[in-house]
Amino acid sequence: MRTSSALRMLSARAGLISWLAAAALAPAVAQTVTPATSAASSATAGYPNRPIKLVVPIPPGGAPDIAGRVLAEKLALALGQPVVVENRAGSNGNIASELVARAPADGYTLLASADSMIAINPHLYARMPVDTLRELVPVSGLATNEWVLAVNPSLPVRTLREFIELAKKSNPVLAYASGGNGSQHQIAMEMLKQRAGINLLHVPYKGGSPATTAAVAGEVAAVFSGTSSAGQIRAGKLRALASTGRKRSEQFPELPTIGELYPGYELVIWLAIYAPAGTPEAILNRLNAEANKALALPDLKARFAAAGGLDPYLTSREDLAAHIRAEYDKFGKLIRAVGIKAD
């Protein structure tokens, strides 16, 4: 009896000691966790408290620049801080992507980029300054557009089908212009060549504008041009045959899509906003929500349309990430099959 009673007393004392030890440790644990959590929450709650930089990988005037500036204006009003556009052109967008990827992941440095920089460049360059799929995270959509297949008016064709038939029997082969090796102009035409079973001579130029000018001048038979060439088409300097979108272009509703003749053909240019990997989720979600609100505004849509037929691109972060991955895989397969190399 005496032994049993002693054991019970020892057990009770041990339990009390364990409880007291745990109670003593609890504040210490709380003190080690709470400050970090509190600091992160405070930084997120106060965002933004200074100007935000939006880096654009081209000189002023191009589609990403125009769309980025319009959205920056709307975001500044919504967030209560200036959103400053900084143009950092060069190396087909790689300079801008590295600048943003290496910036602090705090939501104050963003990138407005075309799909080519994220989904195409990694397949063209043996060495990339950053891994765009891992070191940049999607924030929101920005804008979409499609290409228009246009020919010099002297070419005796008025439809896509007639162009394909002429290309199959032409000797020497018809030439087409692009904005350079590895450009989306070339990729769009290589996709058409594969689907239609035709051969064309590729003539690369230094940019989309010189390529379109070459088609107007008759230096080449055809070119894929953005809907910004609407003026030249309506003036009769180019003849549009088809568009590359999933549905008919709002600017050229009379034009069939290439997919109407070759089901599955689709090439939509898309622009999006990115942040450095590691940016807090709360900040990314805030930016996505404010961007989508801005992109839904009627006056923004009108300004996008006036800037060359751009359409606002509203999307969730999750859907945008899935779209980027799908485009990355699609373009990679084509580039490897054709053997496209960058300049």
C-alpha positions as CSV (number, residue, x, y, z in Angstrom):
1,M,0.0,0.0,0.0
2,R,2.8,2.4,1.0
3,T,4.7,1.6,-2.2
4,S,1.6,2.1,-4.4
5,S,0.8,5.5,-2.7
6,A,4.4,6.7,-3.3
7,L,4.3,5.8,-6.9
8,R,1.0,7.7,-7.4
9,M,2.6,10.8,-5.8
10,L,5.7,10.5,-8.0
11,S,3.5,10.2,-11.1
12,A,1.5,13.3,-10.1
13,R,4.6,15.3,-9.5
14,A,6.0,14.2,-12.9
15,G,2.8,15.3,-14.6
16,L,2.9,18.7,-12.8
17,I,6.5,19.2,-13.8
18,S,5.7,18.4,-17.5
19,W,2.8,20.8,-17.5
20,L,4.8,23.6,-15.9
21,A,7.6,23.0,-18.4
22,A,5.2,23.2,-21.3
23,A,3.6,26.3,-19.9
24,A,7.1,27.9,-19.5
25,L,8.1,27.1,-23.1
26,A,4.8,28.3,-24.7
27,P,5.6,32.0,-24.5
28,A,9.1,31.4,-25.9
29,V,7.6,29.6,-28.9
30,A,5.1,32.3,-29.4
31,Q,7.8,34.9,-29.3
32,T,9.9,33.2,-31.9
33,V,6.9,32.7,-34.4
34,T,4.8,35.9,-33.8
35,P,7.3,38.6,-34.9
36,A,8.0,37.1,-38.3
37,T,4.4,36.4,-38.9
38,S,3.4,39.9,-37.7
39,A,6.1,41.5,-40.0
40,A,4.9,39.7,-43.1
41,S,1.3,40.5,-42.3
42,S,2.1,44.1,-41.7
43,A,4.0,44.4,-45.0
44,T,1.1,42.9,-46.9
45,A,-1.5,45.0,-45.1
46,G,0.4,48.2,-45.9
47,Y,0.9,47.4,-49.6
48,P,1.5,49.5,-51.5
49,N,3.0,52.4,-49.6
50,R,5.4,53.6,-52.4
51,P,5.4,53.7,-56.2
52,I,5.3,50.5,-58.2
53,K,7.5,50.0,-61.2
54,L,6.1,48.2,-64.3
55,V,8.9,47.1,-66.6
56,V,8.1,46.8,-70.3
57,P,10.6,44.9,-72.5
58,I,10.2,47.0,-75.6
59,P,10.7,50.7,-76.6
60,P,7.7,53.0,-76.2
61,G,4.9,52.6,-78.7
62,G,4.5,48.8,-79.1
63,A,1.5,46.8,-77.9
64,P,2.9,45.8,-74.5
65,D,3.9,49.4,-73.9
66,I,0.6,50.9,-74.8
67,A,-1.4,48.3,-72.9
68,G,0.9,48.5,-69.9
69,R,0.6,52.3,-69.7
70,V,-3.2,52.2,-69.9
71,L,-3.4,49.5,-67.1
72,A,-0.7,51.3,-65.0
73,E,-2.9,54.4,-65.0
74,K,-5.9,52.5,-63.8
75,L,-3.9,50.5,-61.2
76,A,-2.5,53.8,-59.8
77,L,-6.0,55.1,-59.2
78,A,-7.1,51.8,-57.5
79,L,-4.0,51.3,-55.4
80,G,-3.4,54.9,-54.4
81,Q,0.2,54.9,-55.5
82,P,1.9,55.8,-58.8
83,V,2.6,52.9,-61.2
84,V,5.6,54.0,-63.2
85,V,6.3,52.3,-66.6
86,E,10.0,51.7,-67.3
87,N,11.0,50.6,-70.8
88,R,14.0,48.2,-70.8
89,A,14.3,46.9,-74.3
90,G,17.0,44.4,-75.6
91,S,17.9,40.8,-76.1
92,N,14.3,39.9,-77.2
93,G,13.0,40.7,-73.7
94,N,15.6,38.8,-71.7
95,I,17.0,42.0,-70.2
96,A,13.7,43.0,-68.7
97,S,12.8,39.5,-67.5
98,E,16.1,39.3,-65.6
99,L,15.7,42.7,-64.1
100,V,12.3,41.8,-62.7
101,A,13.3,38.2,-61.6
102,R,16.2,39.6,-59.6
103,A,14.2,42.4,-58.0
104,P,12.9,42.0,-54.4
105,A,9.8,39.8,-54.2
106,D,7.7,42.6,-52.6
107,G,5.2,43.5,-55.3
108,Y,7.0,46.8,-56.2
109,T,8.6,45.6,-59.4
110,L,6.4,44.0,-62.1
111,L,6.8,43.0,-65.7
112,A,4.4,43.5,-68.6
113,S,5.4,40.9,-71.2
114,A,4.3,39.3,-74.4
115,D,3.9,35.5,-74.5
116,S,7.0,35.1,-76.6
117,M,9.3,36.0,-73.8
118,I,7.9,33.5,-71.4
119,A,6.7,30.6,-73.7
120,I,9.0,30.9,-76.7
121,N,12.4,32.4,-75.8
122,P,13.3,29.4,-73.5
123,H,13.2,27.2,-76.6
124,L,15.2,29.5,-78.8
125,Y,18.2,30.4,-76.6
126,A,20.7,27.9,-75.4
127,R,21.2,30.0,-72.3
128,M,18.6,32.1,-70.6
129,P,19.4,34.7,-67.9
130,V,16.5,33.4,-65.9
131,D,14.2,30.4,-65.8
132,T,11.0,32.3,-66.7
133,L,8.7,29.5,-65.5
134,R,10.2,29.3,-62.1
135,E,11.6,32.7,-61.4
136,L,8.6,34.7,-62.5
137,V,5.0,34.2,-61.3
138,P,1.9,35.3,-63.2
139,V,0.0,38.1,-61.7
140,S,-2.8,38.9,-64.2
141,G,-3.7,39.0,-67.9
142,L,-3.3,42.2,-69.8
143,A,-4.3,42.0,-73.5
144,T,-4.8,39.6,-76.4
145,N,-4.6,40.1,-80.1
146,E,-4.3,37.9,-83.2
147,W,-2.3,37.9,-86.4
148,V,-3.7,38.5,-89.9
149,L,-2.3,36.7,-92.9
150,A,-1.9,39.4,-95.5
151,V,-0.5,39.4,-99.1
152,N,0.6,42.0,-101.5
153,P,-2.4,43.0,-103.6
154,S,-0.6,42.0,-106.8
155,L,-0.8,38.3,-105.8
156,P,-3.6,36.7,-107.7
157,V,-5.4,35.3,-104.6
158,R,-8.4,36.5,-102.6
159,T,-8.9,33.7,-100.1
160,L,-6.7,31.5,-97.9
161,R,-7.6,28.4,-100.0
162,E,-6.4,30.2,-103.2
163,F,-3.2,31.2,-101.4
164,I,-2.5,27.6,-100.4
165,E,-3.2,26.3,-103.9
166,L,-0.9,29.0,-105.4
167,A,1.9,28.2,-102.9
168,K,1.7,24.5,-103.8
169,K,2.3,25.0,-107.5
170,S,4.5,28.2,-107.4
171,N,8.0,27.9,-108.8
172,P,10.1,29.5,-107.5
173,V,8.5,29.2,-104.1
174,L,6.6,32.2,-102.6
175,A,8.5,34.2,-100.0
176,Y,7.1,35.5,-96.8
177,A,8.5,38.1,-94.3
178,S,8.8,37.8,-90.6
179,G,10.1,40.0,-87.7
180,G,13.2,37.8,-87.4
181,N,14.3,34.3,-86.8
182,G,12.2,32.9,-83.9
183,S,9.7,35.6,-84.1
184,Q,6.0,34.9,-83.8
185,H,5.5,35.9,-87.4
186,Q,7.7,32.9,-88.4
187,I,6.1,30.6,-85.9
188,A,2.6,31.5,-87.2
189,M,3.7,30.7,-90.8
190,E,5.5,27.5,-89.8
191,M,2.3,26.3,-88.2
192,L,0.4,27.1,-91.4
193,K,3.1,25.3,-93.5
194,Q,2.8,22.2,-91.4
195,R,-1.0,22.1,-91.6
196,A,-1.3,23.0,-95.3
197,G,1.6,21.0,-96.5
198,I,3.2,23.9,-98.4
199,N,6.8,25.3,-98.8
200,L,7.6,29.0,-98.5
201,L,10.8,30.9,-98.4
202,H,11.4,32.7,-95.1
203,V,12.9,36.2,-95.3
204,P,13.6,37.6,-91.8
205,Y,13.5,41.3,-91.1
206,K,14.5,43.2,-88.0
207,G,11.0,43.7,-86.6
208,G,7.4,43.4,-87.4
209,S,7.0,46.8,-89.0
210,P,9.8,46.3,-91.6
211,A,8.3,42.9,-92.4
212,T,4.9,44.4,-93.1
213,T,6.5,47.2,-95.1
214,A,8.3,44.6,-97.2
215,A,5.0,42.9,-98.0
216,V,3.5,46.3,-99.0
217,A,6.4,47.0,-101.3
218,G,6.2,43.6,-102.9
219,E,9.5,42.4,-101.7
220,V,7.7,39.3,-100.4
221,A,4.3,37.7,-101.2
222,A,3.0,37.4,-97.7
223,V,3.3,38.3,-94.1
224,F,1.6,37.7,-90.7
225,S,0.8,41.1,-89.4
226,G,-0.9,42.4,-86.3
227,T,-4.3,44.0,-86.5
228,S,-2.5,47.3,-86.1
229,S,-2.0,47.0,-89.9
230,A,-5.7,47.6,-90.4
231,G,-5.0,51.0,-92.0
232,Q,-2.8,49.5,-94.7
233,I,-5.4,46.7,-95.3
234,R,-8.3,49.2,-95.6
235,A,-6.2,51.4,-97.9
236,G,-5.7,48.5,-100.2
237,K,-1.9,48.3,-99.6
238,L,-2.3,44.8,-98.3
239,R,-5.0,42.1,-98.8
240,A,-6.1,40.2,-95.7
241,L,-6.9,36.6,-96.2
242,A,-7.5,35.1,-92.7
243,S,-6.9,35.7,-89.0
244,T,-5.2,33.4,-86.5
245,G,-7.7,33.6,-83.6
246,R,-10.1,31.1,-82.2
247,K,-13.0,33.3,-83.4
248,R,-13.2,36.0,-86.0
249,S,-11.6,39.3,-85.4
250,E,-13.8,42.2,-84.2
251,Q,-11.8,44.5,-86.5
252,F,-12.2,42.2,-89.5
253,P,-15.4,40.2,-88.9
254,E,-15.6,39.4,-92.6
255,L,-12.3,37.5,-92.4
256,P,-12.4,33.7,-91.8
257,T,-10.1,32.3,-89.2
258,I,-7.4,29.9,-90.4
259,G,-9.0,27.3,-88.1
260,E,-12.1,27.4,-90.3
261,L,-10.1,25.7,-93.1
262,Y,-7.6,23.9,-90.8
263,P,-9.4,23.0,-87.5
264,G,-7.2,23.3,-84.5
265,Y,-5.0,26.1,-85.9
266,E,-5.0,28.9,-83.4
267,L,-2.4,31.5,-82.5
268,V,-3.4,34.3,-80.2
269,I,-0.9,36.8,-78.9
270,W,-1.3,37.4,-75.2
271,L,0.2,39.9,-72.9
272,A,0.4,39.4,-69.1
273,I,1.8,40.9,-65.9
274,Y,4.4,39.0,-63.8
275,A,6.2,39.4,-60.5
276,P,9.3,37.9,-59.0
277,A,8.8,34.4,-57.6
278,G,8.3,34.5,-53.8
279,T,6.0,37.6,-53.9
280,P,3.4,37.1,-51.1
281,E,0.2,35.5,-52.2
282,A,-1.9,38.3,-50.6
283,I,-0.1,40.9,-52.8
284,L,-0.5,38.8,-55.9
285,N,-4.2,38.3,-55.3
286,R,-4.7,42.0,-54.6
287,L,-3.0,42.9,-57.9
288,N,-4.9,40.3,-59.8
289,A,-8.3,41.5,-58.4
290,E,-7.5,45.2,-59.2
291,A,-6.2,44.4,-62.7
292,N,-9.3,42.4,-63.5
293,K,-11.5,45.3,-62.3
294,A,-9.6,47.8,-64.5
295,L,-9.6,45.5,-67.5
296,A,-13.4,45.3,-67.3
297,L,-13.8,49.0,-67.6
298,P,-15.5,50.1,-70.9
299,D,-13.1,53.1,-71.4
300,L,-10.1,50.8,-71.1
301,K,-11.5,48.4,-73.7
302,A,-12.0,51.3,-76.1
303,R,-8.4,52.5,-75.6
304,F,-7.1,49.0,-76.1
305,A,-9.1,48.7,-79.3
306,A,-7.8,52.0,-80.6
307,A,-4.2,50.8,-79.9
308,G,-4.3,48.2,-82.6
309,G,-7.2,46.0,-81.9
310,L,-6.1,44.8,-78.5
311,D,-8.7,43.0,-76.3
312,P,-8.5,43.1,-72.5
313,Y,-7.4,39.7,-71.0
314,L,-9.2,39.0,-67.8
315,T,-8.2,35.8,-66.1
316,S,-7.4,34.2,-62.7
317,R,-3.8,33.6,-61.7
318,E,-4.4,29.8,-61.7
319,D,-5.9,29.8,-65.3
320,L,-3.1,32.1,-66.5
321,A,-0.5,29.8,-65.1
322,A,-2.1,26.8,-66.8
323,H,-2.3,28.7,-70.1
324,I,1.3,29.7,-69.9
325,R,2.4,26.0,-69.4
326,A,0.2,24.8,-72.3
327,E,1.6,27.5,-74.7
328,Y,5.2,26.7,-73.5
329,D,4.7,23.1,-74.4
330,K,3.0,23.8,-77.7
331,F,5.6,26.3,-79.0
332,G,8.5,24.0,-77.8
333,K,7.2,21.1,-79.8
334,L,6.9,23.2,-83.0
335,I,10.3,24.9,-82.6
336,R,12.1,21.6,-82.1
337,A,10.2,20.0,-85.0
338,V,11.1,22.8,-87.4
339,G,14.5,23.6,-86.0
340,I,13.9,27.3,-85.5
341,K,16.8,29.3,-84.2
342,A,17.0,32.8,-82.8
343,D,19.0,35.5,-84.6
